[in-house]
Amino acid sequence: MTLPTILLIILAAVVSFGVVVFMYGFKSKLYRQLRWFLGILRFITLFSILLLLINPKFINKTYTTEKPILTVLVDNSSSVKTLNQEQKVKDFVSLLTDNKDFQEKFDVSFFQFGDDFKELDSLSFSEKNTRLTEALLTSSEISTQSSSPIILLSDGNQTLGNDYTYTAKTLKNAVFPVVIGDTTKFSDLRIEQLNTNRYSFLKNKFPIEAILVYSGKNPVNSRFIIKQGAKIVYSENVDFSEKNNVKTIFATIPATKVGLQKYSAQLVPIETEKNKTNNYRRFAVEIIDQTTKVLIVSDILHPDLGTLKKAIETNKQRTVFIKKSTEAASILNDYQLVILYQPTGKFLNVFNAIKKLKKNYFIISGKQTQWRFLNQKQAAFFKEVTTQTEELTPLLTPNYSAFAVEDIGFSNFPPLETGFGELEILVPHEIILEQVIDGYESNSALLATTELNGVRQAILDGEGIWKWRAQSYLQEENFQSFDDFIGKIVQYLASNKRKSRLEVTSKTFYYSNQPILLSAQYFDKNYVFNNKASLVITVINKDTNEKKTFPLLLKNNFFQVDLSTLDAGEYNFKVSVKDETVSRSGTFTILDYNVEQKFLSPDVTKLKQLASYTEGKIYYENQFEELMSQLLTDQRFKSIEKSEEKIVPLIGWKFLLAIIVIALATEWFIRKYNGLI
């Protein structure tokens, strides 16, 4: 309390005492004992009231001890099982859990990582990927103090994510890696990587690239073989040495049969190999006997044309041809889809042919589009003719139902250029993207589709989509999202298949180390997307007849299910709607591939770098006691004593109010009892 406050309290006591003396000390007719008792009560009351008016403030200090956080990261990937180190990892975790000295000095937290990062529950060592970088970064976010160390139990082999040795330079925590596995070097041959297309066309040849790696000192000879069933379709002898330890094989395999074709690649093991699992790799290619031919009709040169061609031909089933309007009219029947880029009066014969053949088409307008002509030759869209232009940015419509559309960052895309004015759509339609002009939503279509009398049409009112593809690359470092978006539009327009109330999208085969996702859309009888429906999928393993059922979860404007928990094999599936008779069936195959099994030994080099960059120290599986002793005695990891100071005003003290009430009540009852009231 300050000096003025203390003086006020003293003054309050003097005033209270003076009032009491005046009331009960002079000329009072009460007997002495009663005067003293009533005087004390009156003094308590007056002094307490004056204290409340002064409201002095008291400082309350509390002290707490905060222990440093010790984060223990445990590798739960299957590479630990491949190296036969499961029990040693479990023993070390138990040792840390039961050590009282550790519990007293540190606030110990256990986490496991593999495909995901989560609190340690039970170790199965079955996860098929290792996200070590993600585990380190997440741990660093949990505890940002440099006094909080991290123990990493891992073989150091990472399959997904950025290189953790580079990430280590940004960490503030000291990392103490414990090397799991035998560090002895063994001679080993492995198929490091196998690249091939998912699709190929009948009677063509599809390429295969195999990267083969040898670890060892002595020269060895082997043979690379590709089989389809028991039949060898390709083989090549390969030689390795300590210096010449990487071979890249390029092969072409003929596509002779339609459908899903399964193959196995083998690098014949040498006798001294310890891990032979990484000498084998299974893969599949779907052989198709036809392709979608897309015709782009344009009389001008524009970057959009090349962008459309590249995006569409990302799917190897599709081929794009670019023709002028004078060449296109006579060959329209050879194509499943016609894209009309900035139509003008020269497109007259093309529009006549489209109408006659009932072809699906996609109009892309822009600054050079002649809308006077376009308004006359088709009845689906209309736009006022002006000489001015404007810029439009896209906004995704969440309720589009013709096919599943995900947001690929449309709000960050550069604006498109087009003629000034609102685009009116005169027939039933669905809008994929709306126009945003100078930050304001116009509720007008930028990209929309229609389906009338069996003919599907689409319009994109703006030129400059080459900028969108470039922006998509800047956002994700690849073109896949944008190309998939264009691919879905092309797939929808190139097909005349009647719309079903239940549409299911799946692949014919998946690799077991990748997400296995199936999506579906369900529509009511008016073909409006029904987001309240309950969809389930039943999958049956063809070999074991084991049946499993999973719910499909709503995601934006479609339903999706993740079947990554299924084992490798061939499956029949059926998607059905609860309380409805609508269902769709199909098949898919999961090919077994576990990247974790290719590791023969721990990556000691990277773990040493990780320890060095973070000012930690590397330990081996037989040095658990040394690690624990180091952490217990390291002066960097100390408990922190924190003090918390709270200023408490007297007016908030409820007991003082109770004292005033009790004193007044007691005085009143005594006066009443003695007949003074």
N, C-alpha and C positions, 0 to 999 in steps of 0.2 A: 504494500500500500504506500501511497505517496504521503509526504508530510502534511499537506493540507487536509487530507482525509483523516489522518490520525488526530489532528487538532479538532476537527469537527466532531469526531467521536467523543473526545474528552469533553468538549463543550456540551454535547448532548447529555453526557452523564451528569455534568454539573447542573444543567437546567432541570433534568428529571429529578435529581436529588433536591434541588431548591424548591420545586413544586410540591414534592412530598413533604418536606419539612414545613412548608407554609400550610399545607392542608392538615397535617396530623401532628405537628410539633407545637403549634401555638394555639392557646385557648380551646383546645379540643377537650371535650367532656368524656371521651371514651376512656376506658381503663387502659393501662399502659400496654399490656400484652396484645390487646386487639389493635391498638394504634400501630404497634410495630408490624403486626402481620399484614394489616391493610396497607401500610406504607410500603412494605416490600413489594406487595402485589402491584400497587400503583406505579412504583419505580420501574418494575419489570415491563409493565405495559407501555409507559411513556418512553422509556429508553429503547424498547424494541421498535416502536413506531418511528422514532427519530432515526434509528439505524436504517430502517427501510427507506426513509426519505433521503438519507445520505447515500445509501446503496454502495457501500465499499466493495471493492473487487479483490478476490483472493486468487493467488496463483497456485495451481495444482500440478505437480510434476510427477510423471510416471516413467519408469525405466523398463525397457524390454531388451532382450538379447536375441538377435537374429542370426541363426546359423547359416553358413554358406550352403547353397543348393548343390548337391552332387547328382548329376544326371547320368544314369547308366543306360546306354543304348545297346540292345541285344539284337544281333542279326538272326532273323527268323526265316531266312531264305533256304531253299533246298540245297544250295551249294554246301552248307554246313553239314547236311546229311551225306552228301556225296563224299565229303572229306572225312566222314565218320567221327565227327567231333560233337555230336549232340549231347552226350553225357557230360563232357568236360564243361560245356557252356552252362548246363543246368547246375552243375556242382559249384561253379563260380558264382552264379546268381544266388544260390543258397548260402554260400560263404559270406557274401556281402549282406544278405538279409539278416543273418543270425549274428553278425559281429556287433557287439554292444558299443565298442569304441567308435565305430563308424556312425552308429545311430545317434550317439551323444554329440559328435562333432559336426555331422552333416545332416541336412534335410534331404534324405535320399529319395530319388524318384526313378522308377524303372519304366522304360519304354521298349517296345519291340518294333522292328521295321522290316519291310520286305516290299510287297506291293503297296502297302499302306503304312502309315505311322500312327501308332496308338499306344495306350498304356499297356504294360506287360500283364497279360492274362495267363495264357498257357502257351508254351512253346511247342509248335508242331513241326517246324523246319520243313514246311511244305510250300511256302510261297514261291512263285515262279519268277519273280523279279526282285532286284535289289535297288532301292532308291536311297542310296547312302547320303547323297548331297542334301536331299530333302530332309532327312532325319537330322543332319547336323544343323541345318538352318533353322528348323523348327525348335530344336533344343536351345539354340542360341537366343531365339525369341522368347522362350520361356524364362530364361535367366540371362539377363544382359550384363551382369556384373562379372568383372574379370576374376573375382574371388570365388567363382563357381565353376569347378572343373567338370569335365565330361569323360566318362570311361566308355570306350567303344569296344565291344566284343564282336569282332568280325574277321572274315578272311580278306577283307579289302577289295573283293571283286564286285564291281558295280555293273549293272546291266541297263539301267535307265537313268537319265538325268545328266547334268553337266559334270565335268570332272571335279571331284571333291577336293583335289589338291589346289585347284584355283580358288574354289570357294573358301578354303581354309584361311586364305590371306585376309578375309573380311571378318573372321570370327574373333570375338574378344575373349572367349573362354579357352582355357588350356585343355587340350584333348590328349588323353592317355590311351592310345590304341593297345588292345591285347590281341595278339596275332592268334587266330584260330586255324589250326591245321599244320600238317607236316611241311616244313620249309625245304625239305630235301628236294633237289631237282631230279626229275625223271625224264627219260626220253619219251616224247609224245607226238603223235600225229593227230591233227584235228581239222575238221571242216569249219573254218572260222566264219564264213559267210556264204550264203547261197542266194543268188538273185535270179528271179524269173518273173515273167508276166503272169497275172492272174488269168488272163484270157488269151486265146489264140483262135485263128480261123481255120476251118477245115481245109485240108490239103496245103496248108502253109507250114512253115517251120518256125518254132518259137525258140528264142535264145535262152541259154543258161550260162550264168557266170558263177564260178565257184572259186573262192579264195581258200587255199590250203596252206596250213602253217605247220612247221616242224620245230619242236623244242628239243635240243640235244646237241651233242658234240660230234658223234661219229656219223659218217655218210650212211644214208639208208635208201632203199628202193621200195616203192609201193605202186599201187594201181588205183586209179580213180574210176569208179564204175557207177553208171546210172541204170536202174532196172525199172521195168514196168511189170509188176508181178514177178514171175520167175525169168522173164525175158530181159536180156541185156540189150539196151538200146544205144549205149555209148560206153566206151572204155578208153583209157589212156594211161600209159605208164608214166610215173613221175619219180624224179630223183631229188633228194634233199641233202644238204650239208649244213654245217654250223653257220656258214656265211650265207649260203644260198638256201634260206629257210622258208621262203614264201613263194608259192606258185599260184598263178591265176589261170584257170582253165576256162576257155570259151567254147561252148558246144551248142549245136542246134539239133533239136529233136523234131521229127516230123509229126504233124497233127493228123492222125489217120482215122480218128473215131470221134463222133460227136458225144458231148457230155463231160462229166467230171472224170478226168484221168489222173490216177495217183501214181506217183513215182517215188523211188528211194535212191538216195545218193550214198555211196560208201567210199571211204578212203581206207583201203585194206590195212589193218593194224600190223605193226611189227611185233615180234614175239615178246619183247621186254616192256610193252606198254602196260601201264597200271590202269588208266582210265580209257576204256574203249567206247564208252557211250558217245563221246564227242566225235567219233569217226563216222557216225551215221546221221543222216538228215532226211526226213520225209517232206515231200511237197506235192502240190497238185496244181493242175491247170485245167480250166474249163474250156472245152473246145466247142465253138459255135459255128454254125454253117451259114450264117448270113450277117450282114451289117446294116446299120441305118445310114442311109445316104442323105445328106443335108445339102440343099442348094441355097447359096447366098446370092441374091440378085442385087447388083449395085452398078450404077453408072459413074460413081465417083471413087477416088482413092481416099481412104481414111484409115487411121490406126485401129478403129473399132473392128474392121474386117479381119485383120490378123489376130486380134484378141479373141474374137468369136471362134475363129478356126482353131486356135490353140486350145481354148477352153473346152470346145466340143470334142476335139480329137484326143483329149486326155483319156477319154474312154475309148479303148481300142476297138470297140464295136462300131464306132461311128467314123464316117469319112465326110469331109466337107469339100465342096466345090464352089468356086466363086465365078459367076458368069455375069455378063452385061445383059440388060433387058432385051436387047435385040437377039440374043442367043438363047434365052431361057425358055421362051414360050413353047418351043417345039420339043423340049426334053423334060418337061415337068413330071411326066408320068414315071420317070426313072428314079424319082426321089420320094422319100417318105415325108419330108418337111421342106417348106420353102420359106426362107427368111428374106423379106423385102426391106432393103436398107435405103431409107430416105426416098420413097417413091416419087416419081414425077410423071408428067404426061407420057413419057416414053414407055411407061410400064403398062400401057393400055392392053396390048396383046397378052401380057402376063396375067393381068387380072381376069381377062376373058377366059383364059385357059384354066386358071384356078377355079373359077365358077363352074366351068363345064366339067372338070374332073373332080370337083368337090374336095380339093386338097386343103389340108391344114396349113395355116401360114402364120408367120410372126412378123409384124410390122415394127420397124425401129425408125422413128421420125427424128428430125433434127432441124437445123437452120436452113437446109436446102430442100426440105420436103415441100412439095406443092400441094397444100391442103385443099385448094379449090378442086383439083383433080381427084384427090383422095376422098373427099366428101361425096363426090359423085359416084365413084366406082365401088364403094362398099357402104353398107347401111349400119354397121356396128358402132362406128366412132364418128364424132363430129368435132370440128374445131374452127373457130372464127379465123378468117384469113387476115393476117396483119403482116407488116414488114418489120416489126420490132421483135427482139429476142429477149429471153430472160434465163436465169439460172435456177435450177431446181435441185434440192437435196432430198434424199430418200428417207422415208419413215416406214418401218415394217408394220404391216397390219397383222395383229396377233390371231385373227379369226379366219385366216385363209384356210380352206379345207380341201382343195383339189389334190394337193400332195403336201407332204411335210416340209416346212420351210423353217430353218433355224436362222437366228440373227447372227450374221457374220461380221457385225460391226458397221451396219449401214449408216448409222448416225455419224460415223467418222469419215465417210466417203466424200470425195470432192463432188461439187455440183455438176449436173449435166446441163447442156445448152439446148434450147429448143425455141420454137416460135412462141411469141407472147400470146397468152389466152388460156382459158380453162378447157381441158379435154372432157368432152361429154361422151359417155358410153350409153348407147341407146337401146341395148339389149340386156337381158339378165347376165350378170357378170360377177366376178370376184376380184377384189383388189389385193395384189401382193404388196406393192409399195405405194404409199401416198406421197404427194408433192409437199415439200416444205419450202416456202419462199421467204427469204430474208428472216428466217427464224420462226415464221408463222405457219401453222398447219392449214393447208387450203382445203382439205377434205376432197381433193381432186386426185384422180388416179395418175400415178407415174408409170406403174407397170400393172397390167390387169389381164385376165384371161376370160374368154367366153366360150360357151359350147351351145350351138344352135343347129338343129336338124342334122346332127351327127358330124358337124364340122367344128373343129377347135381352132380358135384364133387367140392371138395375144398381141398386145401393143406395149412398146416401151417408148414413152414420149420424151426422148432426149438423147443426144449424141455425146460421146465421150466416155463410154464404159471402159475404155482402155485405162483410164485413170483409176477406176474402181479396182481393176485387177492389180495394178501397181500398188495401190494403197493396201489391198489385202495381203500382198507380199510383205509390205513394210510392217504390218501388224503381226503376222504369224510366221514370217520367213519362209513361206511357201505359197503356192497358188491354189492349193487343194480346196479350201473353203469356197473361193469364188468359182472355181471350175465345177465343183459339185453343184453349186446353186444354178449355174447355167445348164449343167447336165440334166438337172431335174426338170427344168422348163422344156428342154428339148425332148426328153423322154415322154413328158406329158403330151406335147404337141405332135410328136411323131407317131403316137399310137391312137388308133380309133377304137380301142377296146372300150366297151361300155363300162361306165362307172359302177362299181359294186358298192353295196352299203358297208362292207368290211374289206378294207385294203390292207394287205400285209406285205411288208418289205423285209427281205432277208437275203443273205448270200448263200451260195451253194456250198461253200466250205469256209472254215475259219481255222486259224492256227491257235493252239491252246495257250500261247503266251500273249495273245492279243484279246481285247474286249470282244465278247460275243454278244452283239446287240441286235435285237429284232424290234421293229416298230410297226405300228398298226394305226389305222384311222377307222372310226365307226361313225356312220351317218344315219340319221333318222329317215323316215319314209319320204321326206321332202328333200333328202340329200343335204341336210344341214348337219355340220359336225356336232356330235353329241359328246360333250365333255363329262357328262354325269354317268356314262355307261361304265359297267364293271366288266373288264376283259381279263380272261385267264388263258394261259397257254399250257398245254399238256404235251410233254415230250416223252418219247419211248425209245430206249436204246435198242437198236435192231438185234444186237448180239445177246444181250442179257434179258431183254423184255422188261427192264426196270422202267417204271413209270413215275414221272415227277410232274408236279403242277406248280406254276408260278403265276402271280398276279402281274398284270401290266400296269405301270404307273403313268399317270398323266404328266406330260412334259410339253408345255406350250400348247400347240394345236395337234398333238398326236400322242399316242401311248407307246411306251417303250419298256422292254424287259432286258435285263442283263443275265445271260446264261453262262457266265464265265466259270461258275462252280461245277459245270458238267465235265466229266472225264472225256478223253479222246474217244472217238467212235462215230458210228453212223446213227442218225436219229430221224424218226418221223415226228412231226409236230402238228398240233391242231390248236388254232386260236378260236375261241368261242366267246360269245357274249352272254352274260348271266341273264336268265329269264327270257332269252331270245333263241330262235332256231338258226340264226345266222352263224356261220363258222367258215374258216378257211384252213386248208391243210397243206402240208409241204414236207420237204426233207432237207436236211443239211448234214454236213460232215465236219467233225472237229479233228484236225490232224495234230498228232502228238508232237510237241516240240518244247523242250525245257532248256532254255539258254543257260540256266545255272549249272547244268551237268557238264558243260564244256570245260569247267575250271578244274585243273589238276592240283593246284597248290595256291596258297594265299599270296596276295600281291603285297609283299613286304616293302618293296620300294616306295609305293605310294603311301603306305601307312607311315613309313619313316618321314616322308615329306610332310604329311599331315601333322605329325607330332612336332616336327621342327618348326613349321610355320606358326604353330599356336603356342610355342614354348612349353610343350608337354614332353612326354618321353614314351618311347615304344617299349612294350613288354611282351613276353612270350607266354605260352600256356603253362609253363612250369615256373613262372615268376609271379604268381598271384600274391604271395606273402610280401615280396619286395614292393609290389605296386601299392598294397595297402599300407605298408610302413611309410612309403614316400608321401602318400596323401595325408596321413595322420601327422607327419612332422613338417610338412611344407608350410613355411611361414606366410605364403601368399594366401592361404585359405584359412582365414580367421573369422571368428564370430564378431559381429558388429553390435555394439551396445547403442541403442537409440533411446533418446529421451523425448517425451511428448509433454508439452507445456500447455495447460488449459487455464484460461482466465474465467473464473466463476463469479458472477455478481451475486451479492447477498439476497437480492430480490427474488432470485430463483430458488432460495433455500426454503422449502415448505415447512421445515420444523420450526422456523422462527414465527411463521403465521400461526402454527399450532400453539406455541408458547403464549402468544398474545391472546388467542381465544381462550386458552385455559386460565390465564391470569385474570382476564375480565370476567369470565364465568364464575371463578372461585370468589372473586371480590363481590360479585352481585349476590351470590348465595349467602355469604357471610353477613352482608349488610341486611339481606332479607331476614335471615335468621335472628339477627339482633334488633330487628325493628327499625332499622335506619332507612328503609325505603317505604 
